[in-house]
Amino acid sequence: MTGAGSVSPQERIKYAIMGCGSTGYYIFRELLKDPGHILIVDHNQERVQEYRDQGQEAFERDLREPGALQGLPQFEIAFVMTGDSKANISAVRAIRSKYPDSHIIGRVIDPGDAEVLLAAGAELALYPPQLMAKSAIYQIGKLYANRLSKRLSLLLAGWDGTLGIVTHKNPDPDAISSAMALAAIARSANPDRLFTRIFYDGAIGHQENRTMVNLLDIKMERMSPQVIQECNYLALVDSPAPGMNNPLSPHTRVDIIIDHHRESPHQESEARFVDIRPGLGATASILTQYLQELDIAVDSSVATGLLYGIRSDTKDFKRNVTPQDLNYAAFLLPLTDGPLLEKIMSPSLSQETLDVIGIAVRNRRIRSGYLFSNVGYVRNRDTLPQAADLLINLEGVNTALVYGISDDAIIMSVRNRDIRLHIGNVLAEAFGDIGDAGGHPNMAAATIPLSYFSRVSEKDDLLDLIIEPILKKFTDIVGLENEEKNEV
């Protein structure tokens, strides 16, 4: 065994690369950016000499031999990267035995060797083809996002007139903040010739939503056919198509659609720009990426709104959250107004909300893990999801469905912890043919217009008359009757 002859075994080195073929060489090139010393160990004499000629500490060793580490200086981090599976496993065992506190990254030649390498003492087992595939997908994803963002900016830059940004019915923080951010992108792309207006339908009912709009000074207008006609261009945010959870006619020409919900299989959009990503936890994440890619300075109001939108739609990063959502939240966090965000997230509880929650608790019925609660007539439909959020936490409850009736619709809010159910799909199947229904695996909502039924003056009476056959569609799909028979 031969060594470089210029290093003492007592000297401590940060990195050791064992096996410096093509994979090891690229690791070496990356480590040159770090000030730590690098030790090279390889069985190829010519390769070792090349590294010595570059001034590196290099040793010629056969890593399959028991004494391969003898005489080497101590190192902190080892990259075991030979093209020989047995040599890698042998080297990992020897390093872990001699230097138990070292960090070891080992190369896997065959995917089946990964467990063996980890059992030998490696902390990370790398399979280069898999890493290359992940890197390629990551890089093409960044390239795609960059081009998509630029295409949106160029589209907005070429417009003259007014862009109407339409949120879904009864907009939540995700929809509101996404509209806010799209308006900011439009201002950056075309500050002189393009003006934006944000529209909503229904009510901004949840106290946190109202607080958000007020504190962030978001200008939102109630939607009507007249104001839509005043717009030269239309954009939908947090809604996948005209007529789906928004008051637009299904035949309305929309220019931009940005959403994180799945498209309807029956809906084909003719929009000039469509970005729908069901994998993300919030539409606000998509808008945050646009701001990053376009290098737009984000003011504190927009950043605060977007961060709250992501947090709200992922239920404080506990529901349907992805690594991308967390990355975008991390980008926004230092840009937000912390005290303002705290005020938005901690508004006072309205008397109506408290009353509806009390009714929902009192009227609850539980059948085989499914909770149903009728809250009767409600003025503010956003009280229902708050009641559902509370009731899903009851012991023995896997799915909580809270329903009531407003001036123009029967409304339902559902929360789900049963991993066998995609509750959004269940509601879409049960009620999609008579109203708007759908959502995520863990949360969903349905709105059934009263125009579908005969008009009566007493809302509570109508709800009592028609709710049982409506709910039967739900219980049939989830198989509740069968479950109860099996329990008997």
N, C-alpha and C positions, 0 to 999 in steps of 0.2 A: 504494500500500500504506500502510495506516495502522497505528499501534501505540498502546499505552497511553500512551506518552510519559513514563512514570515509571521506566523500567528501562534500565540501560546494557547494551550488547552484551557488555561484559566480565563482567557479573554472572553467577554460576553458579547454576542452578536445578536441583533434583533431578528433578522430573517435568514432562514435556510431554505434553499430551493434544491430539492433532491430529485434529480432527473430533469435536465435542462434541454430537452428536445424542443419541438415547436411550441407545445403548451407552456412548458417551463420558461422558454425564452420570452414569451409575451408577458408572463407574470414578472419576469426580471425587468423588462422594459418599463412596466408600470411602477415597480418598486423603486426604480431610479429616481422617481419624483419625490420619494420619501427620504429624509435625512438619515434613516437608520442604515447600519452596515448590512451587507448582503453576503451570505456564504453560499457557494455553489458546490454541489456534490453530484458527480455523474460518472458512469462507468466508461465513457468514451474519452480516451486519452487526448485525441486531437481537440475535442470540444472543450475539455478542461483547460488545455493550453491556450486556446483562443480567449477564454475568460481571464486567465492570468495575464495575458498580453494586454488586456483592457484595464489591468490594475485591480481585479477582483480576487478575493480569497477563494480559491478553487481547489477541490480535492477529487482525485480519481478513486472511486470506491465501487464495489459490487454490493448493492444494497441487500442482496439475498444472503450474504455472508454474515455469520453471527457477530463478528467484530467490526462491522462496517462503520460504527460510530466512534471507534477508538481513536483518540488523538485529535478529535474535532473540537473546536471551541464551542462553548455552550451557546445556545440560541433560544430565543423566546417563542418564535413562530416558525413552524415548518410547513412548507408546501411540498408534498410528496407527489411528484408528477411524472413518474416514469411511464413508459408504455407497456410495462410488464406487471400484471396483476399481482403475481406472487411477490415480486420485489417490493411493491407498494405496501402490501399487507405486512410483510416482514419488517420493513422500515418503520411503519407506524407502531408495531408492537415494541420494537427496540427503543424508539423515541419515548413512548409512553412509559416504558420501564425505567429508562435512565433519567428522563426529565419529566416527572409526573405533573409538573405545573405548566408545561409548555402547551401552546395551542397548535393543533395539527389539522391541516386541511389535506385530504387525500383524493387522488384521482381514481375514478372508477372506470375500468376498461369495459366490463360487461355490467349492465344494470343489475344483474343478480348478485354482484359482489358488494353492493353498497352496504348491506347489513353486516357482512363480514368485516368490512373496513371500519365501520362504526364500532363494532364489537371489539376490534383490535385496539381501539383507542382514539380514532379520528373523531373530531368534533363536527366536521362537515365533510360529506362525501360528494364530490363533483363529478358529474357525467357530462363531458364537454358537448356532445351533440344536443343534449337537452338544454344546456345553458345557451348554446347558439340559437336554438329555436326560440327560447324565451326572450333572448336579446333581440332577435329579428322581429318578433311580434311587438315587443315594447317600442322598438325604434320606428316600425311602420305605424304604430299607433300614434306616436308623437308627430310623425310626419303628416299623417292623416288629419290630426287635430289642428296642426299648424295651417295646413292648406284650407281646411274647412273654415277656420276662423278668418283667414284672409279673404276667402270667398264671400263670407258674410259682410265683412267690412267694405269690400269693393262694391257689393250689391247696394249697400246703404249709401255709399259715396256717390252713386250714380243717380239717386232719386231726387226729385223735386216735389215738395208738397208736405203732406201730413201722413205720418205712420201711426195707425191706431194699434195699440198693443192690448190684446184681449186676454184676460185671465179666465180661469174656469169659474163656474158658478160658486158663490160663497167662497171667495179666494182665501187660501191659507198663506202662511208666511213664505212657503216655497214659491208659490205663484206670484205673490206680491213682490218679493225680492228679485225674482227672475225678470219681471216686467221692468223693475227699477234699473237693473243692470243692462238690459237690452236698450233702454232709453239712453243710458250713459254711453254705450258703444255707438249708438246712432249719432249722438252729439259729437263724439270724437271723430267719427268717420266723415260726417257732413254737418259741420256746425252752422252753416249759413243758409242752406237750402232745404233742409229736412227738419221738420218739427214732429214731436211725439206727444201722444195722448194715451193715457192708460185707462182702460175701461173694465168694469166689473158688472156682474149681474147677481141678483140675490141680495145677500147682506154680508157686511164685514162684522160678523156677530161675536166671535170669540173675543173676550176682553183683552187677551194678549195681542190679537190681530189689530184691534182698534188702537191699542196703545202703540203698537209698532208704526202704524200709519200716521198717528198724531205726532209722535216723538221724532220720527224721521222725516216729517213734513212731506209725505208722498202725496202727490196730486192724483187722485183717482176719481173718475167720472162714472156715473151710472150709465150703463149701456142702453141704447135705444136704436131703432132703425134709422132715425134721423142723424144721430151723431156718427153712425157707421158710414152713412152716405157722404159725410163731410171729409172722410179720409181717402187719400189716394192709394194707400197701401195698408194691408192688414197683417198682423203677426199674432200667432197663438203661442202662449207660453204655458207649460204644465198641463197641456191638453193636446191629444194626438190628432184631432181633426175637427173641422167645423161641425157643429151639431152634437159633439160628444162631450158632455158635461159643460157645455157652453151654449148660450142662446142663439148662436149663429145658425142660419139655415144650412143643412148639409151641402147645399149647392153653392154656398158662398165661396167666392174666389179668395183664397188666402195666399199671401206671398211668402210668409215665413212660418214654420212650425218647429218649435223646440220643446222637447218633452222627455220624460224618463219613464213614461207608461207605454205598454205595448200597444201597437196599432191594432185597430179592428180589422179582422180578415176581410171584411166586406167594404172597407173604406180605402179607396185609392186616391192619394192626394196629388193635385196638380200644382202644388206650391213650388215656387222657384228655389226655395231653400228649405230642406227638411233635415233635422238632426234629432232622431229619436233613439235614446239609449236606455233600454229597459234594465240594463245591468247596474246602473247607478242609483244611489239612494235618493237623489234629489235633482230637480232641474236646475237649482241654484248651483250645483257643482259644474254643470255644463257651462253656464254663463261665467262662472269663475275661471274656468279654463280658457274661454275666449279672451277674457281680460288679461290673463297671463300671456297667452300666445301673441296677442296684439300689443303687449307692452303698454297698456293703458294705465295711467296713474289712477288708482282707485281711492276715491275720497272716503272718509270715515263712515258716512251715512250708508253708502252702497256696500262697503265691507261689512258693516254691522248688520245690515239687512240680509245679505247673502249668508253670513255665518249663522244667523238665527234661522234662516230658511233651511239650511242643511241640518242644523241641530234639531229643528222641529220635525222635519220629515223623517229623520232617522231616530226620533225619540231619544235625543241626547246620545247618538251613536250606538244605540243598542238594537236597532231594528233596520234590516235591509241595508246596512252600511257596508261600503266597500273600501279597500285601501285608497282608491282615488278620492273618495269623499273625505277621508281623513287628511290626505295630502292637501286638498283644496282648503279645508278648514284651517290647517296649519299655516297656509299662505295668508289667509284672511285675518287670523287672530291678531298679529301685531298691528294691523291696520284699523282695527275696530275701536269704537268708543266704549270702553269697558263699563263705566258707570251707566251709560245709556242702555247698553245691552242688559245690564242687571235690572233696570227699571222695566224694560219690555218683558223680561222673563218672570217678573214678580209683580204683576198687576193685582189690584184688589179684586176679590171674588164678588161678582154681582149677586144681588138677592135672587134674581131669576135663576141663575145657574145653581145656586144652593138649593132652591125649591125643587128644580127638576131632578137634581141628584137625589134629593130626599125621596121624591116620588118613585124614581127608578129603583132605589134600594127597597122601598116598601112594597112595590108591585112585582118584585122579581119572582120568577118561576124557574126552577132548575129541573131538567130532565136529562139524565144520563150524561152529565157534564156540559149540557147546553143550557145557558141562562137566557131567558126571554123576559123583557120588561117593557110594559106599556106606560109611557109617561103622558099620554093624552095630548091635548092641544098645547103647542109650543109656539111662542113668538120668535124665539131665537134658536135656529136649528143647530148652532154650534154648541148648545148645551148637551146635545145627545152624545157626541164623541167623548166629552168630558165624563159623562156618566158611564159610558162603556169602558173608558180607561180605568175607572175605579172598580167596576164590577168584575172585570177580567181577573183581578187579583184575589177574588174570593177563593177559598179552599174548595177544591173539587170542581172548579169551573174551568173548562178548556176553551169554550167559545161563548162570548157574551153578545147578544143582539138586543139593542135598545131601539124602540120604535115609537113614533109619535105622528101627529098630524099638524100641518101648518095651514095657512089660508089657501094654499093651492096645491099641496102635495102630501102624500104619505112619505115620511122620511125614516130611514134606518141607518144606524151606525153599528158596525160589528168589529169586535176585537177577537183575535184567535191565537191560541197557543198550541193547537193540535197540529203537529208536523205532517200529518196525513192529509190535511186539507189546505188547498189554496183558496182562502175564503173569498178573494176577489173574483176568481173564476166561478165559484159557487153562486155568488150573487148575480154575476152577469148571466149565468145560465138560468137562474130562477126568475129574474126580473128584467132582464135586458130587452125582452120583447114588449114590455109595457111601460118602460121608463129608462132612466139612466142608472146603471149599476156596474160595479167593478171595483178594482183596487189591487192591493198587494196580498201576499200570503197571510200576513198577520193583521191587516186592517183593511176595511172596505166600507162602502156606503152605497145606498140605493135611494133613488127619488122616483116616486110613482105619481104622476100628475093626477089630480082629482078629476080632470076632464075625462079620464078613462072610465069614471064611474058616474052615476047619476048625481046631480047636485042636490044636496040637502043643507038645511040651515045649521043643524047641530053637528059640529065636526066630530065630537067624541062619539056620538051615536053612529056616525058613518064608519068610524074606525072600528068600533065593536062589531058592526055588521059584516065588514069585509075582511078583517085581518086574518081570521082563521084559514079561509081558503088560500089567501096569499102566502101565509107562513107555511102552509102544507107543501107548497112547491119547494120551499127551502128544506123542510124536514125530509121530504122524499129524496131529494138529491143527496143529502148527507147520510141518509140511511138511518135516521133516528128511530123510526118505528121498528126496524129490524133489530137494532141494538137493544131496544127495550124488551123485545120478545126473547132475545138470547139471554138477557139477564134473568128473565122469569124461568 
